[in-house]
Amino acid sequence: MNLFAEIKTLVLETLGAMAAEGVLPGDLDLRNVAVEPPRDPSHGDMATNAAMVLAKPAKMNPRAIADDLAARLAVDDRIAVAEVAGPGFLNLRLAAGQWQRVIPAVMAAGTDFGRSTMGGGAKVNVEYVSANPTGPLHVGHTRGAVFGDALASLLDFAGYDVTREYYINDGGGQVDVLARSVYLRYLEAHGQEVAFPDGTYPGDYLIAVGQELKDKVGDAYVDQPEDMWLQDVRLFATDAMLTMIKGDLAALGVTMDHWFSEKSLYGTGLIEASLKALDDKGLIYRGTLEPPKGKLPDDWEAREQTLFRSTDHGDDVDRPVQKSDGAWTYFAPDIAYHYDKIERGYDQLIDVFGADHGGYVKRMKAAVSALSDGKVPLDVKLCQLVKLYKNGEPFKMSKRAGTFVMLRDVVDEVGRDVTRFMMLTRKNDASLDFDFDKALEQSKDNPVFYVQYAHARINSVKGKAEIPSDDAALADVDLSLLKHEAELALIGKIAEWPRLLETAARVHEPHRIAFYLYDLASEFHGLWNRGKDVPELRFLQDDVEETRARLALIRACQLVIAAGLGILGVTPMNEMR
């Protein structure tokens, strides 16, 4: 049940009737008509912008539209008051008993309450993390991993067919550097003193890999020329790093559906096929680019090369795909990879990138637009930096990785659930301050604790009830007993869940779930605290029917909290010490 969608349907049907009567033009686009909570709760239960968004295309005064719409809506049994405010905003107050209808709907659906068919089964590929397989995941990857995983769960809950995918960047020169770094650790395992030249990976995490290589091949590679061992060590090292990365993701509660190797694009004709698809559309040509302003990118050449006419699809400049010597640019395999996604039949693509990939957004969108003839949208979400703090100061953790703080360090410090929730307390494109003290603090200022505590508190109340408090026992209660403004405020917040869920899924913003859960927990804790001063608001009453009604209310709240935490990949707590 989505009460907001129900009232929106009423508004749209009423507008349709007005059009049929000639009061409004019959060809109005109603897609931007919304029904949502008013910014100021004192204005009503819901508000619609219908008159404001339709006034210009209808060539009518918004107040006139709002007055007529209000009069028609007020006739419906579900609407107690429909009043016009300002130039044409329309505020609605629901009739008695309307909010309470949400509670049995939640009880019947359980944690599936709010699950939507909005996605219609559309196939969505969410690619996230995709770190170079050259070491363990660091704190920056943590944010992208949590964001991508929560987004995938959100879309699944909203009715999409979601694939979680990791792109293994194992086709570039960085993997050769990894192999050389592992070889140095291999020599070290044989007792040799080694030095790590600039550009290699000196992290301690490769010590064990060097030892494992020694255990596997003995001294077969010692003091041998590079061409004798490079390819074998490259494969061995990449496999070892992927095992490490998968372990890091598992510690964070992330499991991928598909691992795609960049290496599989080379020598298989996939890159050539993707560029031929663009060439067939007249988008590949030979030319020379003007030098870009500022620092020159690695793939720029001041000579004729093969270019993709990406400016035809919204990019700022055309992009090179093949160098003058015939080698592919970094962009070419990325085009082929997205071409493969399109060929696999995805209806939507989502890439989750780190903040340092901002310059890549337009070219990737141009490539996907060109390859799919604009039929497959690509949304690129950038995750900004994470700054770590402890005791009010920037915090430097273990440097076993060489130059960065590892994902495992963060999870070991505060736990998986806290890590995941805290990574979603800011929108992805805003930098995030991760304060270890705040993350472990048991107070309202710690959002994950505050939400978890609400879930656990409800469990505690149910345990203290002297009447049956299981879902079956609460399935048929007199909800008209819930009429205090604080109780109705909690019900209203619960009722927002289906609308909030669909909105968050539509704009690809899982942080909205975390924000909503905090607000819902605040309403619950507020009602709990008011019960200390107002005995009739306490959840457990002498009157059995009043107790049952309040238990149904807080159980519905608990179910929504559990559903939201499930999307975020956070475990609901049944008790907290």
LUMTIRO-812931 format. One line per field, with one value per residue (C-alpha): x, y, z; chain. Coordinates in steps of 0.05 Angstrom, whole numbers, plus 5000, padded with zeros to 4 digits. Example, Ala and Ser with C-alpha at 12.3 -4.5 7.8 and 13.67 -1.06 7.14 Angstrom:
<pts>
c1 (5246 5273)
c2 (4910 4979)
c3 (5156 5143)
chaine (A A)
</pts>
This chain:
<pts>
c1 (5000 5026 4980 5016 5008 4935 4922 4964 4919 4859 4890 4907 4837 4806 4850 4828 4755 4769 4800 4740 4693 4735 4758 4829 4860 4857 4930 4965 5027 5014 5081 5108 5047 5069 5037 5086 5092 5090 5155 5117 5075 5028 5004 4972 4985 5001 5011 5005 5039 4987 4961 5031 5060 4998 4983 5032 5016 4942 4949 4908 4916 4944 4898 4837 4861 4876 4808 4770 4815 4808 4732 4730 4781 4743 4684 4725 4716 4791 4800 4779 4805 4833 4857 4894 4955 4994 4991 4965 4994 4943 4948 4909 4887 4865 4801 4803 4827 4864 4934 4917 4903 4978 4991 4955 4986 5056 5038 5013 5073 5127 5195 5169 5125 5144 5172 5156 5143 5167 5227 5183 5238 5284 5355 5405 5480 5512 5588 5625 5691 5730 5796 5861 5881 5947 5932 5879 5820 5830 5782 5763 5742 5701 5654 5644 5633 5580 5546 5544 5520 5465 5444 5439 5396 5353 5339 5324 5273 5243 5230 5292 5331 5400 5470 5527 5591 5665 5710 5779 5831 5880 5898 5943 6016 6000 5993 6064 6087 6051 6086 6154 6137 6117 6181 6221 6184 6198 6272 6266 6234 6298 6340 6361 6361 6318 6302 6236 6246 6197 6132 6132 6087 6127 6068 6078 6016 6060 6107 6060 6049 6124 6128 6070 6104 6168 6127 6098 6158 6218 6279 6258 6253 6312 6359 6323 6310 6243 6216 6223 6177 6136 6074 6070 6082 6032 5977 5997 5999 5933 5898 5928 5904 5834 5830 5850 5800 5743 5761 5758 5690 5665 5686 5642 5585 5592 5583 5589 5546 5597 5672 5692 5766 5793 5845 5788 5777 5846 5859 5786 5760 5716 5752 5752 5677 5659 5698 5669 5599 5618 5652 5588 5552 5604 5634 5706 5756 5829 5849 5894 5868 5886 5929 5885 5893 5934 5967 5968 5933 5973 5935 5944 5988 6005 5998 5944 5908 5841 5787 5717 5670 5644 5624 5564 5539 5551 5626 5670 5722 5731 5770 5828 5816 5879 5948 5989 6030 5968 5964 5897 5887 5860 5791 5785 5777 5728 5686 5689 5670 5608 5591 5593 5544 5496 5502 5485 5417 5419 5366 5405 5478 5506 5580 5605 5671 5719 5724 5787 5748 5705 5737 5716 5641 5624 5665 5635 5564 5579 5604 5544 5496 5529 5533 5461 5432 5411 5368 5410 5422 5487 5488 5557 5558 5622 5640 5680 5736 5731 5770 5784 5783 5796 5797 5781 5844 5859 5872 5928 5916 5959 6003 6012 5988 6046 6013 5939 5890 5859 5785 5799 5828 5763 5719 5764 5759 5684 5651 5616 5548 5575 5622 5566 5516 5566 5588 5516 5507 5526 5506 5558 5582 5598 5661 5651 5683 5688 5697 5715 5694 5626 5617 5623 5585 5519 5479 5430 5489 5510 5458 5472 5466 5402 5369 5393 5371 5300 5296 5324 5279 5217 5240 5248 5177 5148 5186 5157 5085 5041 4998 5016 5057 5073 5051 4991 4965 4970 4938 4868 4870 4828 4874 4824 4854 4917 4896 4948 4987 5052 5024 4997 5065 5099 5046 5055 5130 5118 5070 5124 5168 5140 5143 5213 5237 5214 5242 5310 5311 5290 5347 5398 5410 5413 5434 5361 5346 5395 5367 5296 5313 5343 5280 5236 5277 5271 5195 5196 5244 5205 5141 5177 5203 5134 5107 5150 5110 5043 5023 4969 5023 5061 5063 5041 4974 4926 4875 4891 4863 4903 4966 4953 4942 5008 5045 5020 5044 5114 5119 5102 5157 5206 5189 5203 5269 5289 5271 5311 5371 5367 5374 5435 5465 5462 5439 5379 5397 5347 5384 5438 5482)
c2 (5000 5069 5121 5177 5141 5129 5204 5221 5176 5213 5279 5255 5225 5291 5330 5282 5296 5371 5361 5319 5375 5427 5462 5443 5430 5356 5349 5369 5331 5308 5274 5329 5330 5307 5290 5293 5313 5388 5421 5448 5393 5445 5458 5390 5316 5321 5374 5375 5422 5406 5477 5507 5460 5461 5535 5555 5500 5509 5585 5593 5626 5573 5597 5584 5513 5501 5527 5481 5422 5433 5434 5368 5333 5353 5311 5246 5208 5203 5279 5319 5387 5413 5484 5530 5568 5624 5629 5559 5507 5457 5427 5365 5337 5265 5241 5205 5134 5142 5142 5083 5040 5037 4995 4931 4938 4938 4879 4839 4853 4849 4873 4872 4932 4985 4935 4964 4942 5010 4979 4932 4879 4924 4896 4942 4932 4966 4966 4988 4984 4959 4975 4957 4886 4911 4911 4908 4956 5023 5069 5105 5040 5026 5084 5063 4991 5009 5059 5012 4953 4993 5023 4953 4930 4992 4980 4907 4928 4975 4920 4921 4860 4879 4852 4872 4874 4885 4904 4875 4924 4869 4889 4949 4962 4967 4892 4885 4931 4886 4825 4859 4879 4808 4783 4828 4798 4729 4744 4771 4705 4671 4714 4768 4841 4881 4954 4978 5027 5086 5064 4994 4971 4966 4948 4893 4858 4829 4794 4735 4733 4729 4672 4636 4643 4613 4556 4542 4547 4542 4577 4568 4644 4667 4711 4694 4745 4780 4750 4681 4695 4759 4728 4672 4718 4768 4715 4688 4758 4779 4717 4731 4803 4783 4733 4790 4838 4787 4776 4851 4856 4796 4831 4889 4844 4854 4797 4808 4772 4779 4792 4818 4816 4873 4823 4784 4844 4837 4789 4768 4819 4854 4921 4917 4900 4958 5008 4979 4991 5064 5067 5040 5100 5148 5164 5140 5181 5198 5265 5308 5339 5407 5403 5408 5465 5450 5383 5337 5269 5206 5187 5253 5256 5314 5271 5239 5182 5146 5187 5176 5233 5237 5310 5284 5254 5309 5306 5368 5342 5281 5225 5182 5107 5085 5116 5130 5067 5024 5014 5023 5082 5071 5091 5036 4977 5017 5028 4953 4936 4979 4953 4883 4906 4932 4868 4829 4863 4912 4967 5013 5020 5050 5062 5080 5117 5149 5225 5224 5197 5259 5274 5207 5217 5254 5209 5145 5173 5192 5122 5088 5136 5124 5049 5042 5096 5132 5074 5052 5107 5108 5141 5154 5165 5196 5180 5236 5227 5200 5236 5197 5230 5207 5249 5309 5301 5271 5198 5157 5082 5022 5031 4957 4973 5020 5087 5081 5062 4995 4976 4921 4972 5011 4949 4920 4986 4997 4936 4922 4951 5017 5024 5013 5059 5116 5113 5130 5190 5238 5242 5207 5270 5305 5291 5250 5258 5190 5202 5138 5166 5188 5121 5084 5134 5113 5176 5211 5242 5173 5156 5082 5073 5115 5073 5007 5028 5041 4970 4940 4984 4959 4888 4903 4931 4870 4826 4862 4858 4812 4795 4759 4807 4765 4790 4743 4768 4840 4828 4853 4910 4973 5025 5081 5084 5114 5187 5229 5276 5241 5173 5200 5232 5164 5131 5187 5175 5100 5116 5156 5094 5068 5138 5151 5083 5096 5167 5142 5087 5135 5184 5130 5158 5105 5156 5178 5111 5126 5196 5169 5115 5168 5210 5149 5130 5202 5198 5133 5157 5221 5183 5139 5200 5234 5172 5188 5251 5230 5162 5151 5151 5093 5032 4984 5003 4971 4969 4908 4938 5002 4961 4918 4981 5011 4946 4942 5013 5002 4934 4967 5018 4961 4925 4987 4999 4927 4934 4998 4970 4908 4953 4986 4919 4932 4880 4901 4894 4859 4881 4931 4936)
c3 (5000 4980 5010 4974 4907 4923 4935 4874 4832 4860 4840 4769 4760 4782 4734 4679 4696 4693 4624 4601 4621 4584 4647 4630 4561 4543 4522 4587 4608 4679 4691 4737 4782 4851 4917 4975 5048 5057 5080 5141 5174 5202 5131 5125 5112 5038 4986 4910 4860 4806 4796 4795 4743 4698 4699 4644 4593 4608 4601 4665 4732 4780 4836 4792 4777 4851 4875 4827 4842 4917 4914 4875 4920 4983 4961 4966 5031 5041 5042 5103 5081 5015 5021 4973 4997 4964 4889 4879 4925 4949 5019 5038 5105 5106 5137 5204 5198 5132 5162 5206 5144 5133 5195 5173 5104 5136 5181 5122 5077 5131 5109 5037 5052 5001 4952 4884 4813 4788 4752 4713 4711 4669 4667 4702 4706 4766 4761 4823 4859 4798 4831 4797 4819 4848 4922 4976 4975 5010 5046 4982 4951 5014 4999 4927 4947 4999 4953 4893 4935 4969 4902 4872 4931 4926 4852 4865 4918 4868 4816 4772 4750 4777 4762 4808 4767 4779 4721 4732 4704 4688 4617 4629 4647 4721 4724 4696 4753 4802 4774 4781 4852 4870 4838 4884 4944 4915 4913 4984 5006 4979 5025 4976 4995 4947 4933 4905 4848 4842 4811 4841 4898 4964 5010 5061 5033 4978 5026 5033 4958 4946 4995 4962 4895 4925 4953 4885 4839 4886 4857 4784 4772 4814 4774 4710 4655 4659 4595 4626 4687 4674 4645 4696 4755 4726 4726 4795 4825 4794 4821 4890 4889 4867 4924 4971 4940 4945 5017 5030 4997 5037 5101 5079 5060 4985 4935 4860 4809 4753 4747 4679 4659 4617 4591 4557 4510 4478 4421 4419 4369 4420 4416 4340 4339 4383 4341 4277 4307 4316 4247 4215 4245 4215 4283 4272 4232 4224 4251 4295 4359 4385 4448 4510 4559 4621 4633 4573 4584 4573 4510 4473 4411 4367 4305 4264 4300 4301 4335 4361 4342 4414 4407 4367 4431 4482 4495 4497 4447 4403 4436 4410 4409 4372 4372 4310 4323 4324 4399 4433 4479 4550 4524 4471 4518 4560 4498 4483 4554 4551 4482 4513 4567 4514 4475 4538 4536 4594 4593 4638 4658 4721 4733 4803 4797 4845 4848 4805 4745 4736 4669 4642 4650 4586 4541 4570 4564 4492 4476 4506 4473 4405 4412 4434 4390 4453 4477 4537 4589 4627 4696 4724 4800 4828 4900 4933 4982 5053 5108 5171 5240 5311 5374 5330 5289 5220 5232 5200 5207 5190 5129 5115 5045 5033 5019 5037 5091 5077 5077 5128 5177 5177 5184 5239 5277 5277 5246 5180 5198 5224 5164 5114 5147 5159 5086 5067 5113 5058 4985 4941 4907 4973 5012 5075 5143 5178 5252 5289 5356 5329 5294 5360 5403 5433 5423 5377 5341 5316 5263 5258 5334 5335 5282 5310 5379 5355 5326 5391 5435 5399 5410 5484 5489 5455 5503 5563 5538 5579 5519 5454 5412 5351 5283 5279 5346 5322 5254 5275 5324 5334 5303 5314 5384 5353 5348 5386 5341 5360 5341 5276 5261 5268 5223 5173 5171 5162 5105 5069 5060 4993 4962 4989 4965 4893 4893 4918 4865 4809 4823 4844 4913 4968 5020 5021 5055 5111 5120 5122 5173 5219 5213 5226 5287 5312 5308 5346 5400 5406 5419 5469 5507 5507 5541 5601 5614 5583 5611 5559 5504 5535 5492 5547 5578 5627 5571 5528 5463 5471 5483 5422 5379 5403 5394 5322 5311 5335 5302 5235 5250 5265 5200 5159 5196 5182 5108 5101 5138 5093 5032 5063 5080 5155 5204 5248 5322 5368 5430 5447 5509)
chaine (A A A A A A A A A A A A A A A A A A A A A A A A A A A A A A A A A A A A A A A A A A A A A A A A A A A A A A A A A A A A A A A A A A A A A A A A A A A A A A A A A A A A A A A A A A A A A A A A A A A A A A A A A A A A A A A A A A A A A A A A A A A A A A A A A A A A A A A A A A A A A A A A A A A A A A A A A A A A A A A A A A A A A A A A A A A A A A A A A A A A A A A A A A A A A A A A A A A A A A A A A A A A A A A A A A A A A A A A A A A A A A A A A A A A A A A A A A A A A A A A A A A A A A A A A A A A A A A A A A A A A A A A A A A A A A A A A A A A A A A A A A A A A A A A A A A A A A A A A A A A A A A A A A A A A A A A A A A A A A A A A A A A A A A A A A A A A A A A A A A A A A A A A A A A A A A A A A A A A A A A A A A A A A A A A A A A A A A A A A A A A A A A A A A A A A A A A A A A A A A A A A A A A A A A A A A A A A A A A A A A A A A A A A A A A A A A A A A A A A A A A A A A A A A A A A A A A A A A A A A A A A A A A A A A A A A A A A A A A A A A A A A A A A A A A A A A A A A A A A A A A A A A A A A A A A A A A A A A A A A A A A A A A A A A A A A A A A A A A A A A A A A A A A A A A A A A A A A A A A A A A A A A A A A A A A A A A A A A A)
</pts>
